[in-house]
Amino acid sequence: MSSLSVRFLSLPLSSSSHKTRLHATTPAAAAPPAPAEVEAGRLEPRVEERDGFWVLKEKFRQGINPQEKVKLEKEPMKLFMENGIEELANMSIEEIEKSKITKDDIDVRLKWLGLFHRRKHQYGRFMMRLKLPNGVTTSAQTRYLASVIRKYGKDGCADVTTRQNWQIRGVVLPDVPEILKGLAEVGLTSLQSGMDNVRNPVGNPLAGVDPDEIIDTRPYTNLLSQFITANSRGNPTITNLPRKWNVCVVGTHDLFEHPHINDLAYMPATKDGRFGFNLLVGGFFSPKRCAEAIPLDAWVSADDVIPVCKAVLEAYRDLGTRGNRQKTRMMWLIDELGVEGFRSEVEKRMPGQNLERASPEDLIEKKWERRDYLGVHPQKQEGLSYVGLHIPVGRVQADDMDELARLADEYGTGELRLTVEQNIIIPNIENSKLEALLKEPLLKDRFSPEPPLLMKGLVACTGNQFCGQAIIETKARALKVTEEVQRQVVVTRPVRMHWTGCPNTCGQVQVADIGFMGCMTRDENGKVCEGADVFLGGRIGSDSHLGEVYKKGVPCKDLVPLVVDILVNHFGAVPREREEGED
């Protein structure tokens, strides 16, 4: 297969008056210890190209995990690239279940097309995950997705995800070929958005309109997405990774992109008068381990954003282990080779086999107060503003999507921005139209620009309403607990609370001020019930770090008093009865 080559033009920098820099290049203490000398045989690639697809070599197949066996039995990308989805869509579920190959198709391989079978809770129905680089979408795309989920009635809905994109629910297999055609017609794809693939490239949700942005991230995230999917045709050179892989491009001092939890993060930095990026690598969450990204001691120019992404992915594809799935994320490979050893493998795969050392000229301000994008804010373009809308736990219905599309057309330029906190921004609104927009019923009744402080930072994964891996229900419970807590205490600043239904932590509880991870526990009578492990102290921004377990196995019915206590003792909240008494 021919590789995709992309060239960049350097982009202009935004000015800033701040002087203190966040140095993403120096915290050597964060790096794992250097391992003993790696044997030369360990650096032999474990995969090889066969008929245009990359497969695991025979000599490395002993002890591989079940998912690797599924990939060996049948190449998942053929469902898309050789139109295998057409044949599958014409089969009944009963026919599909009779064969291991087709059963694995709907439960595993279709994830390469962004389709996740909800076997446990919605048998025969699928969630479809989109690619939406930088979270930028259009009114036409939004209306199309609304039309898809509307036909599924109560089973159809959509979620804004923590990777700045859409997931739609209720999809049935016979409809998939037509849905894929419809997505292509509006400029969308769901390709390579699940399983051992690169997830949606994340960027600054305010890119291009932010008065304080360092760089407009949209050209970079767009090109990353184009490379990853070969312009939505399918890129099998990077579809057989050992596990999933996350990437972001940072464009703001606020670090809205959460670089510390990505496998590869591009951090803006200049070097000898050239604009480019220092690189962080290895950040990830999993049930057994969570790790913050560490410096690779590497800088690339804007022209080499794609080549270095390709080199990192190929090093991970070639050398990553494929046994225990809990030990196959890229950081495990970095641990094994050491940072310098891994860097060397990336350098070997760069054009000219050259990778520059990191630059000390970071462009990210360390002493920067993270801004709130919810509400009305002026853009860098004179006379225009953007409005950030709070989408409670990211859940929307078809009518909501149509209405959001209408508002984007009527008041803006038909564009919407999704954020990793599961919210939506409408940019490019003429200031003369702001008053009318703020009076719209959708903003008054459903998606407020000015939500209560505890609602602002509320994030929740899918939960067991739809997800078979989730242990507890999350979205409705997150709203209910937060509403009850708000009745008992007053907070003076936002407190970010994240909910995740299981240890896979799609809700990213470790970056929250307060996190809730679903589990089964026992109540005061010894009866088994739904509960949560409570995390505390996660930070985002320039002083980011992961939170730690505060209390394990709390029954869900006991969470409200515990959260009230945490807010009072750790976040300066005031009980409402005391506040009223002081009046």
N, C-alpha and C positions, 0 to 999 in steps of 0.2 A: 504494500500500500504506500502511496506517496505521502510524504508528510506535508502538513499545512504550514506554509511560511507566511508570516505577517510582519509588516514593517510599521513602525510608529513614527509620527512626528512628535517632537517634544512639545509639551503643552505649557502655557504660561502659568507662572506662580501667582497666587494671590498674596497681597501684602499683609503684614501683621506687625503690630507694635510691640508684641510680647517678646521677651528676650530669653527666658529660661526654656531650655529644650528638654524633651524627653529622649534619653539616649537608649534606643532599642538595640544597641550594639554591644553593650559592655557588661551586663550582669552575668559574669562567668559563673557565679555561685549557683545560678539557676540551671546550668548545664549539667547533664548526667556525667558521672565520672568516666574517664576514658577507660575503655576495656583493654584487656590484654591484646597483644598483636593478633589481628584477624588473619586466619589462614587464607592463603590465596584461593583455595578451592571454594571458600565461602563466598567469594566474589564472582563465581560463575553464575550467569543469568539462569534463573529457574524456568523461564518461559522461552518459547521459540515461535516464529511465525509459520503458520501452515495455512495455505489457501486464503491468505488475506486476514486471518484471525490469529490471535496470540493464545497459545495453549501451554499448559504446564508440561514440562519434559517428563518422560517416563521415569527417569532416575530420581525425580523429586516427588513422586506420587504416594510414597508410603507415609501413612499417618496423617493424610490430609483430612480436612473437616468435610462434613456432608455437603455443604454449599459448593465446595470445590469439585466434588464428585458430580454434582448436578451440572456444573459448567462443562465438565469433561464429557458427560453423556450426550450433551447437545449444546451447541453454541447459542447462547441467549439472543445475540444480536441478529441472528437469522430470522427471528420472528418479525424484525423490522426490515432489515436490509434485503431479505429474500422473500418478504411478504408472507411469512408464515402465519401472521396474525389473521389473515383472511380465512384460511382453512380452519384455524382454531375457533374463530368467531361463528363459523357455520355449524359447529358441533354443539350438541346439548350438554349440559353439565353432567348428565348421567353418562353420556358417551365419554366425556373427558375423564371422569373418575375411574373408568375401567382400566386405564393404562397409566403406569407410573410416569412415563414420559410426558403425557399431556397433563396429568395431575401436577407434576413438577412445573410444567409450563405456566399454569394459572397461579400456582402458589409461590413460585420463585422466579422463573425466567421473565415473566411479564413485568417484573420490577425494572428490567432494563428499558422498558417502554414507559416507565412511570406509573404502572398499574399495580395496585396492591389489593389482593383478594382479601375481603373482610370475612373470611371463612367462619370465624367463631361467632361473630355478632350480626353479620349481614351476608349470610351464605349466598353465593352467586353474584354478589355485588362488589364493586371495586372502588377504591379511592384512586384518583388520578392526580399525580403531582406534576406541576408545570415547571418549566425553566423560565425565569423572569429576571435576567441579569440586572442587578442594581435595584430591583424592585419596581422598575419603570413599566407601566402598562398604559393602555389607551382605553377610551370609552368603548370603541368597537370591540376590542378584546373582552372587556368586562361584560358587555351585552351578550357576546357569544357564549361565554361561560355560564351566564345566567340562563340562557336558553337551554343549555345542556342539562343543568340541574333541575330546572323547572319541571321537566317531563317526568322526573322521578318522585314527585310529590313529597311526602314526609321523609322519604329516604334521601332526598337531594338537598345538599347545602354546600357551603364553601367555607374554608378557613384561610385566614392569613397566617403564614407559618413564621417560625423563628429564624428562617433563612430567607425572609424577604420575598416570598412567593405565594402562589395560590395552590391549595389542594381542593379538588372538587369531589363530592361523594355521591354514591348511589348508582354509579355507572354500571351497566350490564354489558357483558361481553359481545353480544351481537351488534351493539351500537358502536363498538370501538373503531372499526375501520372508518366509519363516517365521521366520528368525532375527530380522529387524527387528520382527516382531510380538512375539516372545518378549522382546526387549530392552525394548519399550514396556511389557509386562506387569510387568516387575520394576523399572521406573523408570529404564531406561538408554536412551541413544541413541548412535549412531555418526555422526550428522548433522554436516556441516560440519567434519569433523576432518582433512581433507586438502586439498592444493593451495592455492588462493588464498583461504583462509579463516582465521578466528581459531582458534588452537589452544586446548587445554584450559586454563582459568584456574587458575593455581597459587596456593596459599596455604600457611599454616603447617600442617605435618602434625600438629602437636600442638594445633591450634585447639580451644579450649573446655576442654581438660584441662591446659593448660600453666600452672604456677604463676607463670611469669614473662612470660606473653604481654602484649603491648601492647593488642591487640584481637583478638577472635574473627573470623577472616577468613571463616568459612564463609558467613554471610549475604551477604557481598559477592561471593564467587566463585560462589555459587549464582545470585544475581541476574544477574551477568555472563553466566553460561552460559545462563540463561533468555532474556536479551535477545538474545544472539548467535544462538540457534537458534529464537527466538520460541516458547519452551516446547516445543521439539522438533517444531514444525510446519514449520520452515524460514523463514529470514529473508533473502529475496533482496536486501534493501537493502544488505547487507554481504557478499554472497557473490561479488562480482566485484571483488576487490581486485587490485592489481598483483602481489602475492606473498603468502606466508603472513605471519601477524602473531601475536605472542605477548603475553600479558598476565599480570600477577601482582599480588596484594595482599599486602603485607608485614605480618605480625602479630607478629613476634618480633625481638628484638635480634640473634639469630643469623643473620638473613637467609637462612634455609633456602630461601627462595623464589628466590634468585639474581636480584635486581632488575636488576643491571647488564647482563644479557643478554636483557632483554625489550624489546619495542617500546613498551610502556607499563607502568610500575610505579607503584603507589600506595604512597607512603611516609608512614606515620602522622605527623601534625603537628596541633597545636592552633593556633587563631587567634582572638584576642579571646574566649577562653573556649569556643569551638566546636571540636568534634572533626572532623577531616577528613584530607586527604592532600595532600602535595606530590607533584608528578608528575615522573618521569623518563621520557624518550622515546628511542627509536632504537636500543636495544641489539640486536645480531644477529650471527650467524655465517654465513659463506658461503665457498665455495672461494676467491674472489678477495679477500675483505675481511672482517675482524671488527671490530666497533666496540662500545664500551661505551656504555650509555645515559647521556644527559646531562640536566641539569635543564631543564625547560620554563619555569621561573620562573612557576609556576602552582600555586595551592592550590584545592582544591574541598572543600566540606562533604560529610559522609556522604550527604546527600540527592542530591548531584550526581555520584555515582560512575558511574551509567549515562549521564546526559546528556553527560558529558565523554568517556566511552568512545565514544559514538555520534559526537560531534563530531570526535574524532581520526580515527576510522575513515572518516568521510565526507570529511574533508580529504584523507586518503591515497587513498581511492577516486577522488575527483574529480580530483586533481592529480598523482598518481603517474604516472611514465613507464611505458610498456609495450613498450619495445624490448628491449635486451639484458637477459636475465633475471638476470644477475649485477649489474645496477645498478638494480634495481627495488624493493629493500627500502625501508622508510620512511626510514631514515637518509639515503639518497641524496636524497630529496625535502627533508629538513631541511637538508642541505648546500646544495642549490640555492636554497632560499628564505631561508636563515639561520634561526636559532632564533626570532628575533623575528618574522620573516615567517611562519614556520610557526605560531607561537603566534597571530598575528593571524587566520590562516585557521581555526584551531580556535575562536577567540573568536567569529568570524562565525557559526559553526554551533552555538553554545551558546544555550540559552533566554535571551532578553533580550540576546543578543550581548554577554555580559559574562563575563569570566574574571578572577578575583582573582589578584593577584601572590602569589608563594610566601611562606610564613610562615617566620620564623626559628625558630619553636618546634618543631623536630624532636623526636620522641619516641624516636628510636632511639639507644641508647647506643653511643658510639664505642669506648670501652675495655671491651669485652665479650668474654669468652672463650667461643668457640663451643662449645656443649654437644654431647654425644654422646647421641643418642636410642636407640641400640641398648642392649639390656639392660633391667633393671628400674628404673623411676623413679616416685616418688610424683606423683600428680595433685594439682591444686588441690582436688579433692573429697576430703574426709577419708575414709580407709579404702580408697581406690582407688589403683591403679597402672596404668601402661601398660608394655607390654613390646615393645621394638623387636627385630625378627627380621632377621637378615642373609639375604637371598635371593641366592645367588651369581650375579652378573651378571644378575639379574632374571628368570631363566628358571624357569618352573614347568610342571608337567604337570597333567593333569586330576585325578589322585589327590591331588596336592599341594593343589590348590584346594579339593577337597572336605574335606580334612583341616584346612586353614586355616579353612574355614567352620565345621566342627565345633568347633574350639578357640574361635573367636569366640563361638559360641553357649554352649558349656559353661562357659567361664571368664569371658567378658565379657558384652556386651549385643548380640552379633550384628553388631558393627561392625569394619571393618578400615580402616586408613589406608595409602595408598601414598605413597612419597616420591620425590623427584627423583633420589635416589641408588639407585633400583631396589630399595628395601627395603620392608618391611611392618611396621606397628605395630598391635598389638591393644590398644585402650584399655579402660578401665572394668572392670578386673579387681579383685575383692575381694581384699584382702591375704591373707585366709585361704586363698585358692585358688592363690596364687603357687607354693608349693612343688610342688603337684601338676602345675601347668602346666609348670614347668621340667623335670619328669621325663618329659614326653611324648616318645615316640620321634621325632616330627618335629623337635623342638627339639634332640634329641641327635644325630640322624643327618643332617639336611638343612639346617635353618634355625636356626642357632645364635644365641642372644642375645648370645653372647660370642665372636665370631669372632677369628681371629688379626689382629694390628694391620694387616698389609698387605692383608688381605681386606676390612677394614671399609670402605675407601673405594674399592673396585674397581667400576668402571662400564664397561660395554661395549655398543656398539650391536649391531644384528642381525648384521652381518657378511655375508659372501657365502654363508653357508649358505642364506639365504632372499632377501637383498636383491640385486637385479641391479646396483645402482650400487656396491656394496661391492667393493673390490679384493682384500681379504684376509679370511680367517676371523678372527673376533674373540673370540667368547664362550669357546669351548673353549681358544683360545690364551691369552687373558688369564688364565684359571685355571691353565693349565699353567705359564706363565712365572712367575706369582706364587708358585705352589707351589715351583718350583725355586729362586727367589730366597730364599724363606723358609728353605730348607735351607742356604743359604750365608751369610746374615747375620741378625743380630738387630737389630730397630729398637726404639726406646724410646717412639715415638709413632706414631700413624697417618700414613700417607703416601697421599694420594689419587692413584690411578692410573686414568686413563680411556683407553679404547680406542675408536677409530672406524675404520670400514672404508674411508672415502674422505674427500675434502676437504669433503663436505657437513657433516661433523663433528656428526652426530647424537649422538655420544658426548661432545661438548663438551670436547674435549681441551684447549682453551685455558684452561679454568678449573681444570684439575688441577695438582697438584704436579708430576706427571710424566704427559705425554700421549703417545699413540701413534696416529699417523694413517697408515692403510694406503696403500701405494704399491707399484709394481713397481721393482725395483732390480737390481743385479748383485752376485754374490758374488765371492770372491777370485779365482775362475777366469774371471770375466767372463760367467758364465752368468746369464741372467735368472731372478729368483726373487722371491717375496713379501717385502716389507720394510715399514719404517715410518719416517716422519719423527718424530723424538722432540722433544717440547716440554717446557719446564721453566719453573717459576716462576709458574704460575697461582695466584691467590688468590681466596678467597671470604670473605664477611663484610664488616666495616666498612672494611677496607683492600683491598678487592677490586681486582684488575687481571688482565689477560689474560697468559698465558704466551707465551713466544717459542720459536722453533725452536732447539733445542740441537744436534741433529745430523740431517742429512738422509740418507735412503736407506739405513738400516741393515737388512741382511738379517735376517729374523725369527729365524733360527737363531743370530744373534749378539746378540740382545737381552738374554739373561740376564746375561752378564758386564758389559754396558754398564749395566744397571739396578743391579747390585751396586755398580759403581764410583760411580754417581750417588748411591746411598743412603749409601755410606761417606763420600763427599766433600762432600755437600750436606745430608744429613739425619742425620748422626751415627750411622749404623749401624755395627755392629761385626762383622767376619767371625767366623763360628762357631769356626773353628780357634783364633783368638786368644782368644775368650771361654773356650773349653775349656782352653786353655793357662794362662790366668790362674787358673782354678779349681785 
